[in-house]
Amino acid sequence: MKVLFVTNLWPDDVRPWYGTFVITQARSLEALGVDVSVLSIPGYAGRGEYLRAARRVLRLNTGCRFDVVHGHYGHAALVARLQVRAPLVITYWGSDLRRDRRAPDHLSLKTQAEAEVFRQLARVSAATMTQSEQMHRALPRSTRRRDHVVPAGIDLDRFTPLDRDEARRRLGWSLDEKVVLFGADPDRPRKNYPLAEEVVRRAARSDGEVRLRVAWGLPPEDVPTWLSAADALLFPSHYEGSANVIKEAMAVELPVVATPAGDAEERLDGVPGCYVGPWDAETLTQGLRRALDHGRSPAAREAVAPLGMTAVAERVLGVYESVLAGGSRARA
């Protein structure tokens, strides 16, 4: 099977951490025998990059050697739809379907208009994949039967538990202080960094020295060490699809405190040491204190194990196969 990924989520020399979950999915599909080609769109470089990608996709209408064209994220999926020779599969990753009015950056008319256009793209696709039931419900009702809830997979061989003190020695961190990670870009309003700061300030009043560190823009190879060196992950986002950093933290047995954005409740429900609560500083502070007291959570790794890379790649391949067979299987 030959598949073309069209994506504006792909690591490069400028942003080596960006879209690592897409490249990991491509590699795991290749391990199953899928021939994956990639049209990467560095959208941060300007609209011209989308125009160049559009011209390349349009050429597929005169001769397409791909069995499936797979658009990753709304902007790239719009470009991918310019060809009509191969069935289009779309993966929505989160903010491209945002409909939650709590998110501060949701309020612009441009953002709302884009999200509506991306929602309607589901009508002209052979199948879609979303990250959570929350996202699934954001699609037009008539398209949901062709949607498959398939969260991004986690490389369980790379994200494996490492002794906390050993991880800190590698990073040069103090062994004594409690460290809470914020695993997102603090400058993006929907990630809610000010709330994370307030929660950690409150926790420090009763728990002594508690330090908030921002795990953002790191070389991908450093992320497992940072997670292992921390005492908890705090993720108070307004809106998500299926936050990879939550699943990565779970894989290294790190307690997670999060708001109910995306599939956080589904991932963390009943996991010892983990907590999901409302967008309220005092409530999240109580959850963080419990997480810090609990320490490592082997149950978290057990809970996320079904989202290993091979298992998720098999589900994606199943979507391709159902599309090529001319049908749409029940949602995964």
N, C-alpha and C positions, 0 to 999 in steps of 0.2 A: 504494500500500500504506500502510495506517495502522497504526502500531506505538505501543504504550504502554510506556515505560520505567517500571518501578517500582524505585526505587533509594534506598538510604541512603548512597550515594556520590555527592555532588553539591555543587559549590561554593556557598557562600552568603556573606553579609556577615560572619558569625562566623568561618568557615573557608574563605576564598577559594581555598585551594590544594587542598582536599579533593575527591578524585574527579574531577580535571580530565580524566583519561583517559576517563571515562564521557561527560562533556559533549563531548569531542572526537569520540568515536565517534558520538554523536547528530548532531553537525554534519556529519560526513563522510557519514553515511547520508542526511541531508537533501540534500546535494550530489548524491546519486545519485537523488533524486526520491522518497525515502521521507518520508511525513508522520509525524514523531516528536512525540508528546506525552510529558510527563514528570510522574510523581507522585513528588516528592522527599520523603523521610522524614528529617528531622533527628533521627536517633536519639539523638544526644548530649543532646537536650533532655528525654529521659525516655520511659518506656513509653507515655505518653499519645499521643505522636506516632504510634507504631505502631498504636494503637487507632483513631485518627482515619483513618489510611491504610486500615486494614482495613475500616472502614465504607464508605469510598469505593469500594474494590475490590468489596465485596459487592454494591453497587448495580449493578455491571456485569452481574450475573446476570439482571437484569430488562430489560436492553437494552445490548448492547455494540457500539460502532461501530468497534472495533479488529479488524484481521485477526490480529494477534499481540500477546500481552502478554509482555514481556521483563523478567524479574526479574534484577537485578544485585546479587549477593552473597546469601549464604544467608538472612539475616534478611528482606531485602526479597522474596526469592523465596518465602518462606513466606507472606508477605502476598499476593503476586501469585497464589498457588495458590487463594486463596479464591474466585476467579471460575473458572467452568468453561465459559464461552461461547466463548472464544477459545483457541487452542493456546498453551501456556506454553513459552517458551524461557528457560533459566536460564544466566547466565554466572557461573561460580565464579571468584573473583579471587585466591584464595590461602589465607589463614588460615581461611576458612570450610570448607576441607577438610583442615585440618592433621591429620596423623597421625604426625608425626615427634617421637619422645619426647625428642630432644635439646633441643627448644625449652623454655626455662624456664617460659613461660606456658602450656605445653600440659598441665601436670600437674593443673590443677584439674578436678574432676569436671564442673563446669558447662561448661567449654570442650570436654571430650571428648563430653559428651552433645549439645551443640549441633552439633558437627561430624558426629556420627552422624545426627542428624535431617536435617541439610542433605544428607548423602550420600543418604539415602533419598528425598529430594524428587526425585532424578533418575528414580525409578521412575514418577512421576506427571507427568512433563514430556514434551513432544513431542520436544524435543532439548535438549542441553546444550552449553555451550562451556567449555573449560578452558584454562589458560594454558600448560600444559607436559605432557609425557608423564608426569612425576611425578604431577601432579594427575589426569590421565586414569586412571592405575592406582589411584588412591584411590577411584574410583567403584565401586559394585557391579558385578560382572562382567557381569551381564545387561543393564546399561544402557550399556555402553561403545560398543556399535555405533551408538548415537544421539548419541555425544559427538563434538565437533569441536574439535581443538586449534587455537585461534585466539588467539594472544597479542595484547595491546593494541597498537594501532598508534602510530606516532610521527609527529609533524608535522615532516617533514624541511625544510620551508620556515622554520619557527621555530627548530628546532635545527640550525643550520648553523655551520660553523667560523668563529670570530672570533679575530683575532690575540690571543695571550695578554697581551701588554703593554698593548694597547689596552683589553682587558676589565678589566685591573687598574687602569688609570687611571680608568675609569668608576666602579669600586668604591672607589677610594682605597686599594688594597692596595699594599704594598711590591713592587717589581719584582724584588727580590733573593732573598727566601725561597722555599723550595719549599713548595707548598700541596697538602695531601691533603684531599679532601672526604669527609665522611661524609654520605651522602644519605638520611637517615631520622631518625625521632624517637628521640633518644638515650635517652628514658625508657621505651621499649618493650623489655622484656627480649629478645625474639626477634630484635631488630635487632643485638644484641651489641656495643653501643658500648664496653664495657670492653676487649674484644679489640682494637678499632680503636685505642684509646688506647695499649695496650701495643705494638702493631705500630709505631705512629708513634714512640713513645719509643725503640724499638730501632733503627729506621731512622735516627733523628737521631744516634745514637752514631757512625755512620760516614759519614753523608751531610750532616753539618753542620746548618744551621737548617732543620728540617722542621716545618711547622705543620699541625695538624689543625683544620679548620673544619667546622662543622655546617651543612649546607645543608638546613634544615628550617623549615617555616612561612614560607617566602619568598613574596612576591607572584609569581604564575606568570610574569609578564613578566620577572622578574629571573633565573629559573633558567638560561636559556641563557648569560647573561653570567657567572654563577658557575662554571658548568662550563667555559667557555672560559678563565676566569682561573686555573683550577687546573692542577696538574701530574699528578694522578692521582685516580681515584675508588677508595675503599676500601669494600667492601661485604661484611662478614663475617656476614651474617644466618644464623640457624638455619633459617628456613623462609620460602619465598616462592612466589608463583605464577609471574609473569614480571615481575621488578622493572623498572618503567618507567625509573627513574633510570639503570640500567645501559644501557638502549637509548638514552636521551637522551645520556648521556656518549659512547657510541659514535658517535652522529650528529654530535657536534662534534669527533670524532677524539681524544677524551681516553682515555688508557690506563686500564683497569679491572683491579682486583685484587679477586677475590671468592671466596667459598666456594661449594660445589656445591649451592646452594639453588635450587629451582625449575628454570628453564631456563638458569641461568648457564653451565653447561658447554656447552650447545648453542649459545648466543649467542657465546661467547668462544673456542670451540675453534679453534685454529690462527690466531688473530688476533694479528699481531705487536704486542708491547708489552703485551698483556693476559695475565692469569694467573688460573687457578682452582686453589685448593688447599684442604687440610683445615683444620679449626678448630684450628690450631696457630700460636702467635704467631711462632715462629722461621721456619717454612715460609712464612707469609704475608709476613714481613718480607723474606725473600729475593725473593719475587715483587714486592713493592713497590719494592725497590731496582732490580730489572730494569726495572720500568715507568718509574721516574723517569729512569733512564739512557736509555731508549728515546726518550722524548718523544712527540710527536704521532703518531697512528696513522691515516693515511688509509684503511688497510684496514678499520678498525673501522666507518667510515661505509659502506663498500661492503658489509660483512657484514650491516648492519642495514637496508640500503635496501629489501629485500623486505617490510619491515614498515611501509612508508609508509602514511599514513592511508587513501588511496584504495584501495590493494590490500587492506587489512584490511577496510574497509567492504564491498568487493565479496564477500569471503568470508562476512561476517556476513549480507549480503543473500542469498547463496546458501543459507545455513541456513534463513532465513525461507521462501524459495521452495520448498525441499525439504519443509518442514513443511506448507506450504499445498497442495503437490501430493500429500500423503498418504504420503510416503516419507521415507527418511533416507539421504542420500547418504553415500558413504565419507568418513571423516574428512579434513578439510583438512590 
